[in-house]
Amino acid sequence: MTPRRAAKTPARRTRSRGSRSTSAISEPIVVDASIAFLWFANEPDRSGADQLLESDSTLLAPDLMAVEATNAWWKKLRRHEMERADVEQAITNLLALGIAWTPSAMLLPSAARLAVELGHPVYDCLYLALAMSHAAPIATADKRLQQAAGRIGVRVKT
């Protein structure tokens, strides 16, 4: 069981990112809120998202991603599709994954330029700016973001 998979089970402990062998780590991957949402919400068709949890890739995200994912879980709570305890556990699990968080403010100038160039929302362009800065692919379930990534040459992890 990988550290990320263990994070989904509260009774198990997780290793820190620093404890992984550097030779086993593959390229970093930028993950967006649509992927994080799938990790801890009971949704169909989440196998691609789950595969990221099984990989040894370093997961990168702007710090806004945690807010976006939590908001999506809150919406499920309001529709009575999740319980309060499930939302709280999802947040705990997300923060335990060892994602390398980048402050959104650092990405904002690049994201704003991309938003203007692509005609795409700035918050999504934070992910694109992060992917470009690390020459990393992006993992997203958002079709519009996948298309925007393709327009600027950012690989989409499927």
Phi, psi and chi 1 to 4 in degrees:
 res  aa     phi    psi   chi1   chi2   chi3   chi4
   1 MET       -  131.7  178.2  175.0  -72.1      -
   2 THR   -78.6  162.6   67.6      -      -      -
   3 PRO   -58.7  -36.0  -19.7   26.9      -      -
   4 ARG   -69.6  -39.8  -68.1 -171.0 -172.7  114.8
   5 ARG   -64.1  -41.0  175.8   61.5   73.8 -165.6
   6 ALA   -62.0  -31.1      -      -      -      -
   7 ALA   -63.4  -22.3      -      -      -      -
   8 LYS   -75.4  -17.5  -66.9  177.9   79.4  171.3
   9 THR  -110.1  109.0  -52.6      -      -      -
  10 PRO   -59.0  -27.0    1.2   -1.8      -      -
  11 ALA   -75.0  -15.9      -      -      -      -
  12 ARG   -96.5  152.1  -62.4 -146.2  171.2  112.5
  13 ARG   -94.0  154.5  -62.3 -174.8   61.5  152.2
  14 THR  -113.9  149.3   62.1      -      -      -
  15 ARG   -82.4  151.8  -70.8 -174.0  -63.1  164.3
  16 SER   -76.5  160.5   67.3      -      -      -
  17 ARG   -57.4  -35.8  -78.7 -172.4  -25.9  109.4
  18 GLY   -68.5  -13.2      -      -      -      -
  19 SER   -88.7   -4.4   66.2      -      -      -
  20 ARG   -76.4  149.4  -70.9 -171.1 -159.5  147.9
  21 SER   -71.9  129.5  164.7      -      -      -
  22 THR   -66.9  -24.8   54.8      -      -      -
  23 SER   -72.6  -21.1   62.4      -      -      -
  24 ALA   -91.7   -8.0      -      -      -      -
  25 ILE   -83.8  127.5  -63.6  175.4      -      -
  26 SER   -93.9 -170.1   55.9      -      -      -
  27 GLU   -58.2  149.7   74.0  177.6  -21.7      -
  28 PRO   -69.2  156.2   23.9  -30.2      -      -
  29 ILE  -133.5  130.6  -60.2  169.8      -      -
  30 VAL   -84.5  127.3  173.6      -      -      -
  31 VAL  -114.0  139.6  -67.6      -      -      -
  32 ASP  -104.4  178.5   80.3  -21.2      -      -
  33 ALA   -65.0  -28.9      -      -      -      -
  34 SER   -65.0  -32.8   67.5      -      -      -
  35 ILE   -75.2  -47.2  -65.0  -63.9      -      -
  36 ALA   -58.7  -40.6      -      -      -      -
  37 PHE   -56.2  -46.6  170.7   78.3      -      -
  38 LEU   -65.2  -31.3  -69.9  172.5      -      -
  39 TRP   -58.1  -37.8  -75.2  -27.9      -      -
  40 PHE  -124.1   15.5  -54.2  112.9      -      -
  41 ALA  -116.0  145.1      -      -      -      -
  42 ASN   -80.9   83.6 -171.1   16.3      -      -
  43 GLU  -121.6  148.8  -65.7  -71.5  -39.5      -
  44 PRO   -73.3  165.1   25.4  -31.5      -      -
  45 ASP    55.9   56.2 -165.3   30.7      -      -
  46 ARG  -116.7   14.4   50.9 -176.8  -95.4 -175.4
  47 SER   -61.1  -38.8   62.7      -      -      -
  48 GLY   -63.6  -40.3      -      -      -      -
  49 ALA   -65.9  -42.8      -      -      -      -
  50 ASP   -63.9  -34.0  -76.9  -13.0      -      -
  51 GLN   -61.4  -33.2  -72.9  174.2   -2.7      -
  52 LEU   -64.2  -35.4  -70.6  170.2      -      -
  53 LEU   -66.8  -28.6  -69.2  175.3      -      -
  54 GLU   -84.2  -15.6  -62.6  -65.3  -27.3      -
  55 SER   -80.1  164.7   79.6      -      -      -
  56 ASP   -97.3    7.6  -73.5  -32.7      -      -
  57 SER   -66.8  144.6  -65.3      -      -      -
  58 THR   -72.2  128.9  -61.2      -      -      -
  59 LEU   -94.8  130.1  -59.3  179.3      -      -
  60 LEU  -116.5  147.1  -49.4  172.5      -      -
  61 ALA  -162.0  147.9      -      -      -      -
  62 PRO   -68.3  150.7   14.2  -16.9      -      -
  63 ASP   -61.8  -20.4   55.6    6.9      -      -
  64 LEU   -62.3  -24.5  177.3   68.2      -      -
  65 MET   -58.5  -40.7 -175.4  -92.2  -92.0      -
  66 ALA   -62.9  -37.2      -      -      -      -
  67 VAL   -67.3  -45.7  175.1      -      -      -
  68 GLU   -62.5  -44.1  -71.9 -173.9  -63.9      -
  69 ALA   -63.9  -43.6      -      -      -      -
  70 THR   -62.8  -38.4  -59.4      -      -      -
  71 ASN   -63.4  -38.6 -165.9   65.5      -      -
  72 ALA   -65.9  -40.4      -      -      -      -
  73 TRP   -66.2  -38.2  -64.7  -40.4      -      -
  74 TRP   -59.8  -40.3  170.7   77.5      -      -
  75 LYS   -62.4  -40.0  -73.7  179.9 -179.9  179.2
  76 LYS   -63.5  -37.9  -79.4 -172.5   72.3   80.8
  77 LEU   -61.2  -45.7  173.1   75.9      -      -
  78 ARG   -64.0  -29.3  -67.5 -163.5   34.6  109.8
  79 ARG   -87.8    6.7  -68.0 -171.2  -52.3  -99.5
  80 HIS    62.4   33.1  -55.4  -74.4      -      -
  81 GLU  -102.7   -7.7  -63.5  170.7    2.8      -
  82 MET  -142.2  154.6  -81.4 -178.8   93.2      -
  83 GLU   -95.6  159.0  -60.9  -67.0  -35.5      -
  84 ARG   -55.5  -43.8  172.8 -177.6  -99.7  176.6
  85 ALA   -62.2  -35.2      -      -      -      -
  86 ASP   -65.7  -41.2  -63.9  -30.4      -      -
  87 VAL   -64.0  -45.6  172.4      -      -      -
  88 GLU   -61.9  -40.6  -68.7  170.4   -1.2      -
  89 GLN   -68.3  -38.5 -172.0   63.6   56.2      -
  90 ALA   -59.6  -43.3      -      -      -      -
  91 ILE   -63.0  -47.4  -65.1  165.2      -      -
  92 THR   -57.6  -45.9  -61.2      -      -      -
  93 ASN   -65.2  -42.5  -69.8  -15.1      -      -
  94 LEU   -59.2  -45.9  177.1   64.0      -      -
  95 LEU   -70.7  -17.9  -63.8  175.8      -      -
  96 ALA   -87.6   -5.3      -      -      -      -
  97 LEU   -73.6  -14.6  -70.0  178.3      -      -
  98 GLY    78.4   28.0      -      -      -      -
  99 ILE   -65.1  139.4  -66.8  170.9      -      -
 100 ALA   -84.2  104.1      -      -      -      -
 101 TRP   -85.4  135.1  -59.2  103.3      -      -
 102 THR  -112.9  130.6  -60.1      -      -      -
 103 PRO   -58.8  129.3  -22.0   32.0      -      -
 104 SER   -58.1  -34.6  -63.8      -      -      -
 105 ALA   -59.3  -32.4      -      -      -      -
 106 MET   -69.3  -28.2  -69.7  178.8   54.1      -
 107 LEU   -92.7  -12.6  -59.2  166.8      -      -
 108 LEU   -58.8  -44.8 -161.2   51.4      -      -
 109 PRO   -58.3  -46.1  -25.6   35.7      -      -
 110 SER   -66.4  -40.8  -63.0      -      -      -
 111 ALA   -63.8  -39.8      -      -      -      -
 112 ALA   -64.3  -41.9      -      -      -      -
 113 ARG   -61.9  -43.9  -77.8 -169.1  -65.7  -84.2
 114 LEU   -64.5  -39.4  -71.9  169.7      -      -
 115 ALA   -60.2  -42.3      -      -      -      -
 116 VAL   -67.0  -45.1  169.8      -      -      -
 117 GLU   -63.6  -40.8  176.0 -174.7  -29.5      -
 118 LEU   -95.8  -15.1  -63.2  169.4      -      -
 119 GLY    64.6   41.1      -      -      -      -
 120 HIS  -127.2  149.3 -162.1   84.1      -      -
 121 PRO   -56.9  142.3  -24.6   33.8      -      -
 122 VAL   -59.5  -42.2  173.4      -      -      -
 123 TYR   -60.4  -36.5   57.1   84.5      -      -
 124 ASP   -70.1  -35.3  -86.1   -4.2      -      -
 125 CYS   -69.2  -17.1  -70.4      -      -      -
 126 LEU   -59.5  -41.9  -69.7  168.2      -      -
 127 TYR   -65.8  -41.8  -61.2   99.9      -      -
 128 LEU   -65.2  -42.4  -62.6  175.9      -      -
 129 ALA   -62.1  -41.0      -      -      -      -
 130 LEU   -65.1  -44.1 -177.4   58.8      -      -
 131 ALA   -61.4  -43.5      -      -      -      -
 132 MET   -64.4  -39.4  -69.1  177.0   71.2      -
 133 SER   -67.9  -21.6   72.7      -      -      -
 134 HIS  -112.0    4.8  -71.6  -85.3      -      -
 135 ALA    48.9   44.2      -      -      -      -
 136 ALA  -111.6  152.3      -      -      -      -
 137 PRO   -74.6  164.7   27.0  -32.7      -      -
 138 ILE  -115.0  139.0 -174.3  170.0      -      -
 139 ALA  -108.8  118.7      -      -      -      -
 140 THR  -150.7  147.5  179.0      -      -      -
 141 ALA   -95.8   -0.6      -      -      -      -
 142 ASP   -85.3  110.9 -179.3  -29.0      -      -
 143 LYS   -61.8  -39.3  -61.8  -64.9 -176.8 -159.1
 144 ARG   -65.0  -38.7  -71.6 -170.8   62.7 -128.7
 145 LEU   -69.2  -37.4 -176.5   52.7      -      -
 146 GLN   -59.6  -43.5  -70.5  174.6    2.0      -
 147 GLN   -65.4  -41.9  -68.6  169.9  -13.2      -
 148 ALA   -62.6  -41.3      -      -      -      -
 149 ALA   -59.9  -45.1      -      -      -      -
 150 GLY   -61.2  -34.8      -      -      -      -
 151 ARG   -67.1  -23.7  -70.8  176.1   49.5 -157.7
 152 ILE  -113.1   10.5   58.3  170.3      -      -
 153 GLY    81.0   17.8      -      -      -      -
 154 VAL   -87.0  126.0  170.0      -      -      -
 155 ARG   -68.4  146.0  -69.4  175.6  -68.0  134.9
 156 VAL  -108.0  124.7  176.0      -      -      -
 157 LYS   -81.3  122.8 -177.5   80.4  172.1  168.4
 158 THR  -109.6      -   55.6      -      -      -
